Amino acid sequence: MEGNVIVGQSGGPTSVINASLAGVFKTAKDRGAKNVYGMMHGIKGLIDGQYVRLEDKIRSDLDIDLLKRTPSSFLGSCRFKLPEIRENEDLYKKIFKRLTDLDVKYFFYIGGNDSMDTIKKLSDYGIFINSDIRFIGVPKTIDNDLAVTDHTPGYGSAAKFIASTMKEIIRDGLVYDYPTISIVEIMGRNAGWLTAAAALAKGEDCEGVDLIYLPEKTFDIDHFMERIHDLTSQNRSLVIALSEGIKVADGRYVFELADHVEMVDAFGHKLLSGSAKFLADKIAAEYGIRTRSIEFSTLQRCAAHMASRVDITEAFNVGGSAVKEAFGGETGKVIVLKRISDDPYMCITEACDVHKIANIEKKVPADWITDDDYVTQDMINYIHPLIQQELPPMMVDGLPRHLNLSRCPQD
Amino acid sequence: MEGNVIVGQSGGPTSVINASLAGVFKTAKDRGAKNVYGMMHGIKGLIDGQYVRLEDKIRSDLDIDLLKRTPSSFLGSCRFKLPEIRENEDLYKKIFKRLTDLDVKYFFYIGGNDSMDTIKKLSDYGIFINSDIRFIGVPKTIDNDLAVTDHTPGYGSAAKFIASTMKEIIRDGLVYDYPTISIVEIMGRNAGWLTAAAALAKGEDCEGVDLIYLPEKTFDIDHFMERIHDLTSQNRSLVIALSEGIKVADGRYVFELADHVEMVDAFGHKLLSGSAKFLADKIAAEYGIRTRSIEFSTLQRCAAHMASRVDITEAFNVGGSAVKEAFGGETGKVIVLKRISDDPYMCITEACDVHKIANIEKKVPADWITDDDYVTQDMINYIHPLIQQELPPMMVDGLPRHLNLSRCPQD
């Protein structure tokens, strides 16, 4: 195998982004890669000269299996979008110099939309300067909002956590003999994929959630309050799932209707949480019903202890496929998942031109959302195979064991 | 076995309150109980004549094992404190009439402080009227604030969830190469037992949380801001655990320092959440550091999928011991846990006079809290055995299976 491999992780972590790293590492080593380097903190770290030799950090099959079970980005992450080539060609020259110095011929980047944009720009620049370095993107995001791919690694595990925990919240929410309302706020700024996973809680042993609100559909507060009134007048307790991104007709987020609200968080992102609390307070004030709001918050993207094995396997496989494509000579591609069959569920990997996928946001189809504030069976059938099976944590001394880069042996 | 058995659940649910129910049911049946009734929605349901025959609902060993893994109160719950006997003796007469009509000789009540008060009053009244019905309390609470008992069933599982999830949040929180601060708010109005469990996250593979704040110690905001400044000036990212109940020197809760705050939730309880958010916003505003606040919320009391097997076993055993004591003629007792040894961990059950335990709140000892905003090794040694081992959920179709009273077969 001529040349070395480098791999980085970028964007918000997921429960299985390290399974993709394991897939890149193991497949590259199995196919004869000499050195596999890891960029620390993604492309930003590489620019600054921060990298490790992964053979020194991932030393055994046990380490690989721990890595698959470790949430968040083993190599660290960054939120850094490359400038256009014409705006700062020097930066591109610097990156390619780093790669050449390390004799890197294969470059893999695991991330979401911004990361695929990085692959697009680096592979474009590589073609422009006639470089022989191959650039392949490995998708991840709990949000499931990447185009072309049937779904995104990371989504299935987040969906499994949401559905599992929702079942527990429903059990907790229905214990009293008077109406109570639990409103659970779920991540997803513009796409309702994660919130829709709450529908999976319903089954033989569970009443399920009563109402589901996705950001793809305008949220009508009057209609919402009427439905609450109707349902609770039957003395029912309710559990409601809603996306943090729901908006009313004039385009405002629901939480923006509160009197006092900060609009920007400390990261400069528009603050999107608080809609559940706003609605819970409104119901309590107007109807005198006992309410509570729950935010799944960070847990939905890092609860590796409830990861889906289907998701972990697919995350590993897209990493492995990326290596195969690159070693086969491809560049400027992203590995996508193509569903061959729903029942039995079968999904294969394919390489897709990065220009077709970068910077496009995939939303829930309108016809998967029902008029009675729920989702269709098609939506449920789509998610159902993605949450199947488990890869339980290796429990050491009562807690899930992880692989931690800063605690790996030093040479 | 002369007479029947009745059992109820009360107060806020936990992950293992149903394991105690399983312990009462199975032990009573094994020892020849004819009928085991379940009060629905605790003593309040019994007063209204709501009960079920548990033999019709828990039909197999599989059901018993599912029950052990089902969070929340299988029989429903209530928040209902019996009046003093002299204030409403008619109510006591009504309860004893219900029990006599069902030929109940053994009454078990699983719950926290209010429930132990119920046992106290009913057993006192039983003695007063010379009844032969035995009343035994079975403790549960995630808050671990009951007196006499070494710890409370429910606490170990909540502590395991907190420590496990904290490890995942720490992995997620340390991915960037600039300082970020994650502040996690944990339940516990007056006692810091749950928050202290965050200390268990630290280990071979985990940096642990940096600071821990319990309600037993006055919270000094100036000191806190100084510590944040010192630690982050070393370019460190931090993860901080704090109790919802922390108060400043003048007695106000930290969240009460915010400009706008509702003081009472829809249940009429003083709203105790928001301190993490308040401090995160303050750090962001004053230091320009990227912060986020996370509330574990309801999950810490219902995440049965991460229950401690030690806790489940002990919850079952206190239920079983309650039956043995009652069948042996005891009344007016609460089953408590007595730790015989830390290493190896050994814990036995004992029967304690209910008058010694009801309405007393147990707090974290002051000498288990350090001056540098952490807890001592003694505190860690106390919790450590309680989170050990697992009883993983039975996964059906990708999700944890529960036993649901309203979905049990009808006769």
Interface residues (C-beta under 8 A of the other chain):
Chain A: P13 M40 H41 K44 G45 Q50 T70 P71 S72 S73 G76 S77 C78 R79 K160 A163 S164 T165 K167 E168 I169 R171 D172 L174 V175 Y176 D177 S182 L200 A201 G203 E204 D205 C206 E207 D259 H260 E262 D265 A266 F267 A280 D281 I283 A284 G288 I289 R290 T291 R292 I294 E295 S297 T298 L299 R301 C302 A303 A304 H305 M306 S308 H384 I387 Q388 Q389 E390 P392 M395 D397 G398 L399 P400 R401 H402 L403 N404 S406 R407
Chain B: P13 M40 H41 K44 G45 Q50 T70 P71 S72 S73 G76 S77 C78 R79 K160 A163 S164 T165 K167 E168 I169 R171 D172 L174 V175 Y176 D177 S182 L200 A201 G203 E204 D205 C206 E207 D259 H260 E262 D265 A266 F267 A280 D281 I283 A284 G288 I289 R290 T291 R292 I294 E295 S297 T298 L299 R301 C302 A303 A304 H305 M306 S308 H384 I387 Q388 Q389 E390 P392 M395 D397 G398 L399 P400 R401 H402 L403 N404 S406 R407
